[in-house]
Amino acid sequence: MTDRQVVVGVAVVDAGRVLAALRPGPDGGWEFPGGKVEPGETDRDAAVRELDEELGLRVTVGASLGLDQPIGDKYVLRVYLAELMSGTPVLREHTETRWVSVARLSELDWLPADRPFVPLLRATLRGGG
Ligand SMILES: Nc1nc2c([nH]c(=O)n2[C@H]2C[C@H](O)[C@@H](COP(=O)(O)OP(=O)(O)OP(=O)(O)O)O2)c(=O)[nH]1
């Protein structure tokens, strides 16, 4: 597992809702926006950079949800909670974004690697949101 590159996904939370983003294309689906952690970057650096590049959002990154989910044999997906500081989503790479209540998260057609994070997110946010 250690030689796999980390893909950070960011669960941006605002007013008790979570931002989901629709990746286009044949392998598309709903995902947590983010991307690959580049050499020399921390996961949190990558999360902040990707959210700015992809959606024009400023976020403060918090805890990991605590799971490394394999994507194929080269990557693992690691999802972090984040708080929205400023911005409204600008669609640069995604075709749609949605603010989804915790109760409705499981209704979206998430990418396969993202699915295990949905119950973790619900359990984490249920108390606080
Ligand atoms: N960002 C993100 N990628 C995900 C998620 N779930 C999932 O399977 N993936 C996959 C899709 C891509 O194959 C890969 C991440 O690639 P990416 O295109 O977001 O990475 P990147 O922005 O660094 O792009 P690039 O420079 O390599 O083109 O992980 C997710 O929730 N968020």
The ligand as an SDF file (V2000), in Angstrom:
LIG
                    3D

 32 34  0  0  0  0  0  0  0  0999 V2000
  -10.3990   13.7650   -6.9690 N   0  0  0  0  0  0  0  0  0  0  0  0
  -10.9890   12.5950   -6.8070 C   0  0  0  0  0  0  0  0  0  0  0  0
  -10.6290   11.5500   -7.5900 N   0  0  0  0  0  0  0  0  0  0  0  0
  -11.2530   10.3930   -7.3930 C   0  0  0  0  0  0  0  0  0  0  0  0
  -12.2680   10.2250   -6.4170 C   0  0  0  0  0  0  0  0  0  0  0  0
  -12.7160    8.9400   -6.4790 N   0  0  0  0  0  0  0  0  0  0  0  0
  -12.0010    8.3090   -7.4200 C   0  0  0  0  0  0  0  0  0  0  0  0
  -12.1090    7.1270   -7.7750 O   0  0  0  0  0  0  0  0  0  0  0  0
  -11.1130    9.2020   -7.9960 N   0  0  0  0  0  0  0  0  0  0  0  0
  -10.1580    8.8670   -9.0670 C   0  0  0  0  0  0  0  0  0  0  0  0
  -10.4340    9.5810  -10.3490 C   0  0  0  0  0  0  0  0  0  0  0  0
   -9.0600    9.7510  -10.9500 C   0  0  0  0  0  0  0  0  0  0  0  0
   -8.7220    8.5750  -11.6610 O   0  0  0  0  0  0  0  0  0  0  0  0
   -8.1460    9.8430   -9.7400 C   0  0  0  0  0  0  0  0  0  0  0  0
   -7.8240   11.2660   -9.3360 C   0  0  0  0  0  0  0  0  0  0  0  0
   -7.4110   11.9540  -10.4180 O   0  0  0  0  0  0  0  0  0  0  0  0
   -7.5820   13.5300  -10.5840 P   0  0  0  0  0  0  0  0  0  0  0  0
   -7.7970   13.7480  -12.0260 O   0  0  0  0  0  0  0  0  0  0  0  0
   -8.5950   14.1130   -9.6580 O   0  0  0  0  0  0  0  0  0  0  0  0
   -6.1660   14.0260  -10.1120 O   0  0  0  0  0  0  0  0  0  0  0  0
   -5.4380   15.3540  -10.5120 P   0  0  0  0  0  0  0  0  0  0  0  0
   -6.4120   16.5070  -10.3610 O   0  0  0  0  0  0  0  0  0  0  0  0
   -4.1890   15.4020   -9.7130 O   0  0  0  0  0  0  0  0  0  0  0  0
   -5.2210   15.1910  -12.0600 O   0  0  0  0  0  0  0  0  0  0  0  0
   -3.9820   14.9160  -13.0180 P   0  0  0  0  0  0  0  0  0  0  0  0
   -3.0450   16.0610  -12.7980 O   0  0  0  0  0  0  0  0  0  0  0  0
   -3.4050   13.6000  -12.6870 O   0  0  0  0  0  0  0  0  0  0  0  0
   -4.6290   14.9410  -14.3660 O   0  0  0  0  0  0  0  0  0  0  0  0
   -8.8560    9.2420   -8.6560 O   0  0  0  0  0  0  0  0  0  0  0  0
  -12.6390   11.3230   -5.6210 C   0  0  0  0  0  0  0  0  0  0  0  0
  -13.5350   11.2750   -4.7540 O   0  0  0  0  0  0  0  0  0  0  0  0
  -11.9850   12.4910   -5.8460 N   0  0  0  0  0  0  0  0  0  0  0  0
  1  2  1  0
  2  3  2  0
  2 32  1  0
  3  4  1  0
  4  5  2  0
  4  9  1  0
  5  6  1  0
  5 30  1  0
  6  7  1  0
  7  8  2  0
  7  9  1  0
  9 10  1  0
 10 11  1  0
 10 29  1  0
 11 12  1  0
 12 13  1  0
 12 14  1  0
 14 15  1  0
 14 29  1  0
 15 16  1  0
 16 17  1  0
 17 18  2  0
 17 19  1  0
 17 20  1  0
 20 21  1  0
 21 22  2  0
 21 23  1  0
 21 24  1  0
 24 25  1  0
 25 26  2  0
 25 27  1  0
 25 28  1  0
 30 31  2  0
 30 32  1  0
M  END
$$$$
